């Protein structure tokens, strides 16, 4: 009995040692897997610094800033008077023309005789080129000759036309407008009759007076004399149309003078 008890006690001790060994081994493995703390010696605790919010830059007013005067006072004022600019342009143009003439780049203005001679040479060269395929056709076209009307001669009283010539010229031109139903005629007719300034019979009588005997009207006589002196047929037609539209000599006319 005593031997059996000793054996039983020994087995219990063995089991207890095994359990304790297993527990210690498990705890050791668990601690080895955990991360060890990092120790820093003589390290000051971190300090946090709050950055201040940026301050906006104030706008600068440059309007009152006085700049120092330029070394070249002539260039300070960039405004050039129109007269001075025109003179400078003319001088620059004259210098440019003179420079081009020296280099031979300006074609001299041809007289009508020289233009006719040049046109004759171009036409002759074109005929030769048309007759002979080996001849190269000249470059360019003949010059156009502008026909200049001579200044009308005035008589001793300063008139270009006599009264009879003025009436005949006007009658021919205004009759063309009547035949073409031109505005100068239709406006005068519609204004005189449509606005009650003239009856159809009165308008026809005024028209006949205008075309055949305008000098019987004091108002028309002045208009025709102006035409005799300066030769502006368009002005005479306009004034005559206005005279018809107003009702002829029966209208109330007011004189105006241009200084």
Secondary structure, DSSP 8 states (H G I E B T S, - for coil): -HHHHHHHHHHHHHHHHHHHHHHHHHHHHHHHHS------TT--------------------TT------S-GGGT-----HHHHHHHHHHHHHHHHHHHHHHT-S-----HHHHHHHHHHHHHHHHHHHH-TTS---SS---------------TTS-SS-HHHHHHHHHHHHHHHHHTT-HHHHHHHHHHHHTTSS-HHHHHHHHHHHHH-GGGSHHHHHHHHHHHHH--HHHHHHHHHHHHHHTGGGS--------
